[in-house]
Amino acid sequence: MIGLPSGGAVRVSFGVASTFGDVRRLLDFLTATYLDRTADAAGLAPGCAADDYRDRHGGRRTCGAGTDRAGPALHRVGGVLPGPLRRADLIFEYNRTRPGDAAGRRALLERILGSVGARTVLNSPFHAGFGSNVHIGDDFFGNVNLTFVDDVEIRIGNGVMIAPSVTLTTTGHPIHPDLREDFRRFSEPIVIEDKVWIGSNVVVLPGVRIGYGAVIGAGSVVSRDIPPMTVAVGVPCRVVRPISADDLKNRLAPS
């Protein structure tokens, strides 16, 4: 009999045909299950605790593949590095706070986000997988329906403006369906440098870095890095021209 975290037990019978590999796989499964249930009870990201165990013991990575999840918002629990704490209730509360309650909204943002600069405006509603992996600089403006899929870090610089209905997602899934068992995924951080402007309905995909001063046109899907001081637009998003001194004289892009 093998005890389970829930207090129950499972009976395991080993016949003549059992091998050491069978036993090892069973023990790995039970250990991963225990870690996941422990993390879930603590309000941590499901799957990440077990993923760390699998990573160290030769299993397939399913959480934050190829990335360093040891960000400032993470804490070790019993030697295991779990995912960031979810802040769903705080986000729910923020999205129902009166627009005129600036002090209350600021206090909630400081509790929700990994870090937040001065003079930040984030219009309701916004959405985040965790919140604790989002880091925002000074003089930020985010319009309604901004979504952070922050399984790993999203870092936003100073003076950044983001239009309505933008999604910043650090996580994707394998192309081949056989690799999507158990919702397997990969995660890579996103970096948005200072003074970037992102237009409405843009999607920024995992691992992207948008350079200083860049402008991303409405409706774009950004799958690759965008150089500083450029205008980029499209699906997939591509650079169409540099930003130059001529743009100091013109409000709109030349036709």
PyMOL commands that set and color helices and strands:
alter all, ss='L'
color gray80, all
select helices_A, chain A and resi 20-41+48-56+88-94+102-112+177-183+245-248
alter helices_A, ss='H'
color red, helices_A
select strands_A, chain A and resi 2-3+9-10+115-116+121-122+126-128+134-136+141-142+146-149+154-156+161-162+167-169+171-172+186-187+190-192+197-198+203-204+209-210+215-216+221-222+230-233+238-242
alter strands_A, ss='S'
color yellow, strands_A
deselect
rebuild
show_as cartoon
